[in-house]
Amino acid sequence: MSDSTLKLIFHEEWLGISTLTSLEGKELDDEILKIEKHVNQRCQSISLEMINQKFVPEIQTRENIVKIAHSLDITVKWNNYIEDFQYQREDLIFKKLGYLLLRIQLKENNVENCRKEELRPDLMQQIVFLIWYDLVKAFEKKFLFDEHTVPYAINVVSNTTSDSTIEWTKKTIDQNKQEIGKWVELYSGQFPDYHDELYARRVEFNLSNRTSEMHFINRNSGLVFMNEENYPKYFIKDEHTPDSTGYMYNTVIKTVIQIRTIGFAMVLVNAEIDQDTQQLTTKEFTDKKPALIKDDLDKTNRLKMILQKTLAPFFTDLSRSHRQHYHTLLKHCVEINDIEKNWQMISDKLESNTEELNSIFLDKQEEGNKRQEKILNMVNLILGASIVFEILDFIITNNESLLTTVKSIFAGCFGALLVFLIGKLYWPKMFKKKKDKKKKSK
């Protein structure tokens, strides 16, 4: 284990939250402002009692968490990603896919006199949890969140406790992997006795091409280190750094969260396909009209097509992008989020369901053909009967009484046969309807 005393100093943290909503225009803007106000109030209201002693047993650590929470400022921004992504959960219908970006910064001149050096990853982890679970409950009617998946967290650091400028070579990173690893993997037990190998895995892929920066993007969180000179030039173009190119925000932060959001959408589509698969095996589903069956599966196919359209630019960039850093980042994000694996799974499941649907259609068609054949036989029977009556009229010419008797007997037999055939054709459906009504009434 490295004995380095070097510490990274917090600059800001970004949380990316994938979600669905049906809100638009001013209504959506107003709701985002409500979310921003809500999460800031939540931060200010965090108390010692809210922090789970099982995970944070030391009173001093809990007090530090409260102090930090009261010193934070959070801004919230909505990013539209896929319009017309129709998805229904119970009685709620959501129409668009997007993501929230929460930017967490230390207030200037905060009343707690909290310094950036005090904001450690294990403490920030607890604050993120307290914000996240409360946010999900408070806005579950307006937004569909993946409550089982924590927000993607990117810690941004632009300074260290060292007096000298550090070149982040592979050797330097390895020497400080314990400190760097804590910032890279925000969601962890943060135990003090982790193996060297664990920290080595956390800092295995530095995506930056420069020794003045580090870009670690792991599955649920990441770290961006930019020295104090680089940050105002390249991180984000805003009111504080108006001359910045905004490269890191536009190319790294947004790309990471966009790929994460695609992964979220794939989870939803996959769940829909599994539901379709389950329904295909039920009698109630196979008894539906073919058009209704096709409509159910078309909804899932449509979601797949929207995803395919969204993924196309990323896969194009993967195959021909000349921007080395962006290409490396994109490839890495696709891999850690299992995008290609999940896409193949979705495609295979849809193909299997389509084959099953075709089988149902063929069965329905065969059933329809048999039904048409029975109807045709009845028509032929009726036509045949009329011919028989004409023949009887031709044969029995001089005995009106005999002709009437023969016709009556034949008509009775024919009528009984016709009633039998009609009953055989329609009785099963009528019986089934009565049975279904009884089930519903029960």
QUIDAMO-V284994 format. One record per residue. N is the residue number from 0. RES is the residue in one small letter. D_LAST is the distance of its C-alpha to the last C-alpha in whole Angstrom. Layout:
BEGIN
N:RES:D_LAST, N:RES:D_LAST
END
This chain:
BEGIN
0:m:68, 1:s:70, 2:d:72, 3:s:72, 4:t:72, 5:l:71, 6:k:68, 7:l:66, 8:i:66, 9:f:62, 10:h:63, 11:e:59, 12:e:56, 13:w:53, 14:l:49, 15:g:47, 16:i:44, 17:s:41, 18:t:39, 19:l:37, 20:t:37, 21:s:36, 22:l:39, 23:e:42, 24:g:46, 25:k:46, 26:e:43, 27:l:43, 28:d:47, 29:d:46, 30:e:43, 31:i:45, 32:l:48, 33:k:45, 34:i:44, 35:e:48, 36:k:49, 37:h:46, 38:v:47, 39:n:50, 40:q:49, 41:r:47, 42:c:51, 43:q:52, 44:s:50, 45:i:50, 46:s:51, 47:l:52, 48:e:49, 49:m:47, 50:i:49, 51:n:47, 52:q:50, 53:k:49, 54:f:49, 55:v:52, 56:p:54, 57:e:57, 58:i:58, 59:q:60, 60:t:58, 61:r:55, 62:e:58, 63:n:59, 64:i:56, 65:v:55, 66:k:59, 67:i:58, 68:a:54, 69:h:56, 70:s:59, 71:l:57, 72:d:56, 73:i:53, 74:t:53, 75:v:50, 76:k:50, 77:w:47, 78:n:48, 79:n:46, 80:y:45, 81:i:43, 82:e:42, 83:d:39, 84:f:37, 85:q:33, 86:y:31, 87:q:27, 88:r:26, 89:e:23, 90:d:23, 91:l:27, 92:i:29, 93:f:33, 94:k:35, 95:k:39, 96:l:40, 97:g:43, 98:y:44, 99:l:46, 100:l:49, 101:l:50, 102:r:54, 103:i:55, 104:q:58, 105:l:61, 106:k:62, 107:e:65, 108:n:67, 109:n:64, 110:v:64, 111:e:63, 112:n:66, 113:c:64, 114:r:66, 115:k:65, 116:e:66, 117:e:63, 118:l:60, 119:r:60, 120:p:57, 121:d:55, 122:l:55, 123:m:54, 124:q:51, 125:q:50, 126:i:50, 127:v:48, 128:f:45, 129:l:45, 130:i:45, 131:w:43, 132:y:40, 133:d:40, 134:l:40, 135:v:37, 136:k:35, 137:a:37, 138:f:36, 139:e:33, 140:k:32, 141:k:35, 142:f:36, 143:l:34, 144:f:36, 145:d:36, 146:e:36, 147:h:36, 148:t:40, 149:v:42, 150:p:45, 151:y:47, 152:a:51, 153:i:54, 154:n:57, 155:v:60, 156:v:63, 157:s:67, 158:n:69, 159:t:70, 160:t:72, 161:s:75, 162:d:78, 163:s:78, 164:t:77, 165:i:75, 166:e:74, 167:w:71, 168:t:72, 169:k:70, 170:k:72, 171:t:72, 172:i:68, 173:d:68, 174:q:70, 175:n:68, 176:k:65, 177:q:63, 178:e:64, 179:i:63, 180:g:60, 181:k:58, 182:w:58, 183:v:57, 184:e:54, 185:l:52, 186:y:49, 187:s:51, 188:g:51, 189:q:55, 190:f:56, 191:p:60, 192:d:61, 193:y:59, 194:h:61, 195:d:63, 196:e:61, 197:l:58, 198:y:60, 199:a:62, 200:r:59, 201:r:58, 202:v:61, 203:e:61, 204:f:61, 205:n:63, 206:l:62, 207:s:65, 208:n:68, 209:r:70, 210:t:72, 211:s:71, 212:e:68, 213:m:65, 214:h:61, 215:f:59, 216:i:55, 217:n:53, 218:r:49, 219:n:48, 220:s:51, 221:g:55, 222:l:58, 223:v:61, 224:f:64, 225:m:67, 226:n:70, 227:e:71, 228:e:73, 229:n:70, 230:y:67, 231:p:69, 232:k:70, 233:y:67, 234:f:64, 235:i:62, 236:k:64, 237:d:63, 238:e:65, 239:h:66, 240:t:67, 241:p:68, 242:d:70, 243:s:68, 244:t:67, 245:g:63, 246:y:63, 247:m:61, 248:y:58, 249:n:58, 250:t:58, 251:v:57, 252:i:55, 253:k:53, 254:t:53, 255:v:51, 256:i:49, 257:q:48, 258:i:48, 259:r:45, 260:t:43, 261:i:43, 262:g:42, 263:f:39, 264:a:38, 265:m:38, 266:v:36, 267:l:33, 268:v:34, 269:n:33, 270:a:30, 271:e:29, 272:i:30, 273:d:29, 274:q:25, 275:d:26, 276:t:27, 277:q:24, 278:q:22, 279:l:25, 280:t:24, 281:t:20, 282:k:19, 283:e:17, 284:f:20, 285:t:22, 286:d:20, 287:k:21, 288:k:24, 289:p:27, 290:a:28, 291:l:25, 292:i:26, 293:k:29, 294:d:29, 295:d:27, 296:l:30, 297:d:32, 298:k:31, 299:t:32, 300:n:35, 301:r:36, 302:l:36, 303:k:38, 304:m:41, 305:i:41, 306:l:42, 307:q:44, 308:k:46, 309:t:46, 310:l:48, 311:a:50, 312:p:53, 313:f:53, 314:f:53, 315:t:56, 316:d:58, 317:l:57, 318:s:59, 319:r:62, 320:s:62, 321:h:66, 322:r:65, 323:q:65, 324:h:64, 325:y:61, 326:h:60, 327:t:60, 328:l:58, 329:l:55, 330:k:55, 331:h:55, 332:c:52, 333:v:50, 334:e:51, 335:i:50, 336:n:46, 337:d:46, 338:i:46, 339:e:47, 340:k:45, 341:n:41, 342:w:42, 343:q:43, 344:m:40, 345:i:38, 346:s:40, 347:d:39, 348:k:35, 349:l:35, 350:e:37, 351:s:35, 352:n:32, 353:t:34, 354:e:35, 355:e:32, 356:l:31, 357:n:34, 358:s:32, 359:i:29, 360:f:31, 361:l:33, 362:d:31, 363:k:29, 364:q:33, 365:e:33, 366:e:30, 367:g:31, 368:n:35, 369:k:34, 370:r:32, 371:q:35, 372:e:37, 373:k:35, 374:i:35, 375:l:39, 376:n:39, 377:m:38, 378:v:40, 379:n:43, 380:l:42, 381:i:43, 382:l:46, 383:g:47, 384:a:46, 385:s:48, 386:i:51, 387:v:51, 388:f:51, 389:e:54, 390:i:56, 391:l:56, 392:d:57, 393:f:60, 394:i:61, 395:i:60, 396:t:63, 397:n:64, 398:n:62, 399:e:59, 400:s:58, 401:l:57, 402:l:56, 403:t:53, 404:t:52, 405:v:52, 406:k:50, 407:s:47, 408:i:47, 409:f:46, 410:a:44, 411:g:42, 412:c:42, 413:f:41, 414:g:38, 415:a:37, 416:l:37, 417:l:36, 418:v:33, 419:f:32, 420:l:32, 421:i:30, 422:g:27, 423:k:28, 424:l:28, 425:y:25, 426:w:23, 427:p:21, 428:k:20, 429:m:19, 430:f:17, 431:k:15, 432:k:14, 433:k:12, 434:k:11, 435:d:10, 436:k:9, 437:k:6, 438:k:5, 439:k:5, 440:s:4, 441:k:0
END
